[in-house]
Amino acid sequence: MRRIIPILILWLTLFSCRDEATVVAHTISCEVKNPLLDLPWLKRIIAEGTNPYLQVEEGQYQKQTVYIVSTCISCFAGGMATIYRCDGVEICHFGTYILDPNPSCKYVYEEEITNRKTLLSR
């Protein structure tokens, strides 16, 4: 038992704390001039999009650049929005209609994404 306690303390010390440098090292940054053309996954989504009400926004969420691809957000019946990381990985998606299946994602969309700018609006 006496051997386990120092090992446990050492393990907790090493793995329980994360300093700011570690967090920053894991942030994802899009260093592209034109995301609509320079990010292959986003370019593909736009090319495949058949919805005439497509909108693409760029913003900041948890120290990373994110892209919001939405369809028909202001339509009466509602639409869908998906939030992607810079590398094309989906963070979350939600519907904009009353019975939203993912309200936590809608909160991220409305409250937590900062420095938004519209890149494309059809």
N, C-alpha and C positions, 0 to 999 in steps of 0.2 A: 504494500500500500504506500509506503514511503517513497518508492520510486515513481509511482504513478502520479502523485501530486505535482512534483516539479515538471514532469513531462507535460501534464495537462496545463499548467500555468504557462510554460513556454509555448505550447501550441496556441493557447488563447491569445497570448501577446502577439504572436506572429500573424495570426490570421483573423483577428477580430477588428483590427483598425485599418482604415484606408485613408491615406493622406490625400490632399488635393492633387498632388502631382500624379498619383495613380489614376485618379478620376479623369483628369485632363488628357492623359495618355490614351484613354479609351474613347474619347469623343470622336465623332465622325464628322469630317469637314468636306464639303463639296468645293473643290477649288476648280471650278469650271467657269468659263466666260458666259456661255449660253446654255443653261441646263436643258432647255427644250431640244437642243440639237446635240449637246455633248454627253448627255446621259442616255445610253442606249435603251435602258428599260423604260425611261420616261418617253423617249422618242417613239418607241413601239406602242405604248399605251395611247399616245396621241394619234398615231397612224391608224391604229385599229379601232379607235373610237368612232362609233356611228351616231352617237347622240349629238344633236346640234347644240345642246346647251352645256358643253364641256368647259370646265374652268380649272386652271392649274395655278396654285399659289405657292409661294416659298415663304418660309418662316423659320423661327428658332424655337426649339423645344428641348429642354434638358441639355443645354450646351451643344446642340447639334443642329445642322440644317435639315429641315424636313420639307416635304412637298405634299400638298393637299390636292388630290385630284377629285373633283366633284362633278356630278351630273345633275343638272336641273335643281339646284339648291333652292331657288326662289319660285319654283313651280308650285301650283296649288296642291297637287297630290304629293309633293315632296320628291326627294331624290336620294342619291347615295354619295357619301364622301369617304375617301380612303386616305389615311395619312401614312406616308412612306419615309423611311430614312433615306439618306443620300445614296446608299448603295442599292436601293430598290427593295429593301426588306420592309414588309408591311408592319406598321406599328399597331394600327387598329382601323376599323371601318364602322360606319354607322349610317342609319337612315335618318332623313330629316323630317319624316312624318311623325305624327303624334305618338304612335306606339313604337317608339324607338327600341330596337333589340339590344342596343349597346350604349346606354346613357353615360357610362364613364368615358367613352371615347368622344361623345358629343361635348362633354365638359372640357376635355383636352382641347378640342377644336375651338370652342368658344372662349375659354378662359386662360389656357396655359401656353398657347402658341403666340409668340411675340414677333415684332418686326416683320409683319406680313407685307407681301407685295404680290400683286396679281401678275402672272407671267403670260397667261392666255385666257381669253374669255370669248366664247362663241355664242 
